[in-house]
Amino acid sequence: MNRVRPVCFSRLFLFTSLVWLASCGGGSSSSSASRPEPAGTLGAAVDDVVNASMKQQGIPGMTVALAKNGSMLYVKAYGVADKSRHTGAQPTTIFQVGSITKQFTAALIMKLHEQGKLSVDDPIRKYLPEYGFSSLISLRMCLTHTSGLANFTAFSQYPGWAVNGVSETTVLTAISQAASLFQPGTAWSYSNSNYFVLGAIIERVSGQPYASNLAQYIFQPLALTSTSFALPAATQSAIGYTQGGARAVVVDRSAPFAAGAMSSNAYDLVAWYTALINGRVVSPASCIEMTTSEPLSVSAGGAYGFGLGLSTFNGRRVVGHGGSIDGFTADTAVILDDGFALVVLTNSDRADPHAISLQIMNVVCNADAFKSNC
């Protein structure tokens, strides 16, 4: 089976001062308390989808952003960031983004690959020899979820780790000793363990913490000032809630680690995707690797690259990823040929932001009045 190979552009977009301010946290619309958008506009169409979805799914707060080539088309916050304080969500509000973290981890691996410090086809035991991982498991298999490593977030110990914190050694030992799901390289199964292992390899090879690698190679060069591995300040971030409306447990960052610990906001995620697909994070060749589907993932009923889900919309190639962690869900999608990007962030861990994303894309991209935006 041939792998799907989408195009990753090498040209760089020149940001106007307005777009640069937006990527650093500016915005034109602040919360659900703002006046309704005029009927027949792009904003009104998005608002209709979001307001209906929030009511149906019981979502306390949400931010939605639509952009093209890094320029914001529409960004708005809805509902509340903190129910107890009645604090309205803002376009700049920071949410935990769960597994969207994986694409950042994959990008760091590709940076090290480009620097000649590792190869994605090396066995993981080359870098973590003390754990006894199978010599058949490569970094590429971890990147594409074809390693057969059991998912550590399903282990009985995980809830305790999430509350109390855990050492990398403890988690890596548990992963290495768990029974394999299948022979490495023979099947596809999404497992957070793959990206925990990759985070540990990044630290081992670089000689510095995972968070420091993020800051050095991604956050600082791209000025992602609202994106972090550590939990953001309470005054800048949303509170997460469970399906019943109770305040969710705050997960210690050591537990999800490189598989899902990051937080961000809509502006930074738009800036991130714009940079990624335009050669400002990894080389165009590395971007093609990241956005090329693993055949075993296609056989399993989906399509996955390196930390990115791959799909099509109206026959056009789309990359993105969902995220879920206690109290939060998120979804992102980017059309590769023109950089149309959609970000949906919620502070409910039982919301379905992917369904909301699809509804918004259908409304925006298939309506004569708005489809030029896509």
PyMOL commands that set and color helices and strands:
alter all, ss='L'
color gray80, all
select helices_A, chain A and resi 17-23+42-57+98-114+124-126+129-131+139-144+152-154+158-164+168-177+192-206+210-222+234-236+257-259+266-277+284-290+295-299+353-365+371-373
alter helices_A, ss='H'
color red, helices_A
select strands_A, chain A and resi 61-68+71-82+87-88+95-96+263-264+309-313+316-325+328-335+340-346
alter strands_A, ss='S'
color yellow, strands_A
deselect
rebuild
show_as cartoon
